Amino acid sequence: MAPPLFLLCFLLCISHSHQMLLLPLTHSISKTQFNSTHHLLKSTSTRSASRFQRQHQNPVSLPLSSGSDYTLSFNLGSHPSQSITLYMDTGSDLVWFPCAPFECILCEGKFNATKPLNITRSHGVSCQSPACSAAHSSMSSHDLCAIARCPLDNIETSDCSSAACPPFYYAYGDGSLVARLHRDTLSMSSLVLKNFTFGCAHTALAEPTGVAGFGRGILSLPAQLATLSPQLGNRFSYCLVSHSFDRERVQEPSPLILGRYDGFGGNSEFVYTSMLWNPKHPYFYCVGLAGISVGRKTIPAPEMLRRVDRRGDGGVVVDSGTTFTMLPASLYNSVVGEFERRVGRVQKRASEVEDKTGLGPCYFLEGLVEVPTVTLHFVGNDSSVVLPRGNYFYEFLDGADGVRRKVGCMMLMNGGDDAELSGGPGATLGNYQQQGFEVVYDLEKQRVGFAKRQCASLWDSLNRHKS
């Protein structure tokens, strides 16, 4: 099928030998932004739950956990260009940012990565464009051009190219925005993309920072890049440096890799599982989960996590924008039960900490602490991923000065009753559990892969290779 007309004019200024583009992802949270570790964990767990639950209530894109995700920087326009920093999100398919004049309602105290941009030199997008239809949840171009007040005879003859795409509404878990589509030059490192399509918001509710959508859909950054540069747009990966919410631990950025690179054993080190198509949420990267092991005990996943049905129910979303992994209650309770059997018989349960953080089970830790290994078994042959202890068990000091005790909490969350998880994915693999892995999205072969990495070292190695 021929590419959409709005993408035929998309020009890519890049050499044919350019097989990889390396970009830095910056983690946007620190313990210093919160008055306590409890506050940090409660805020992050609440946002993770909100994002997951909203997936089952609304067919549009979902919220990022503000202050706990990864940002990516670009330049927009030329002569002169303007810098902009956005959240990188694999769970949505639109690139948007605030534009001047910008009004953000209920945004006090929220992380704000960039100033609103002046886009007076940017070009508008026609109501006839497939991009306009995509932004309006696939509404027909005839309806959109009628809303744009294009005359009927022009609508009938598809001669509404001068009529602008109407503003569109975009909802998140605890916020929303109204935006218009525009086109301009987007620059990332050595890559220059002309006629890049993006959303420009002048009004937002509780969403002061824009988003670089990396999901599946024609408006996402990888999709627009892949139109004329498949070697860069059809495969991307990131490797999230382990942080434990402590900015001092992160000396290097997390590498975001567009395209393919040689080294580290090629693809042989990756554990792959196939992408599943979700008809209701087509921008999601869904995979199947067969079970979870706690130590030597393997707990089968409910059938809903192994596949996605025709209504869009089931599967697991691999998501860079949700912090903690969300599981359906039946699987979560089984994991907690095994965890309690292994850890709770030795360590005392810290119920008050669970109430303060939104996580559980939590334990007061005394002496040598043995925590069982947690392994995710994805659908496919040899598709198991062993999580590092720090990815699922967070240890910190609890209590006032002078009386502080070491506490540990499991970092997997209860996503709700299985029967209530209709209309969306059954689980989400959050970015905290993805730390220390290179996660690759192979769009050509329709699969997601995981490889254990020292992400800071990977950044250094790729940076040397690039130069």
Salt bridges, closest charged atoms under 4 A:
ASP89 OD1 - ARG51 NH2 2.88
ASP174 OD2 - ARG47 NH1 2.90
ASP174 OD2 - LYS110 NZ 3.50
GLU269 OE1 - ARG453 NH1 2.69
GLU303 OE1 - ARG306 NE 3.88
GLU303 OE2 - ARG307 NH1 1.87
ASP309 OD2 - ARG311 NH2 3.74
ASP313 OD2 - ARG311 NH2 3.14
ASP319 OD2 - ARG51 NE 2.59
GLU338 OE2 - ARG341 NH2 2.62
GLU340 OE1 - ARG349 NH1 3.15
GLU354 OE2 - ARG349 NE 2.53
GLU366 OE2 - ARG405 NH2 3.59
GLU395 OE2 - ARG389 NH2 2.72
GLU395 OE1 - LYS406 NZ 3.23
ASP398 OD1 - HIS38 NE2 2.58
ASP401 OD1 - ARG404 NH1 3.71
GLU438 OE1 - ARG453 NE 3.02
ASP442 OD2 - ARG235 NH1 3.54
ASP442 OD2 - ARG447 NE 3.26
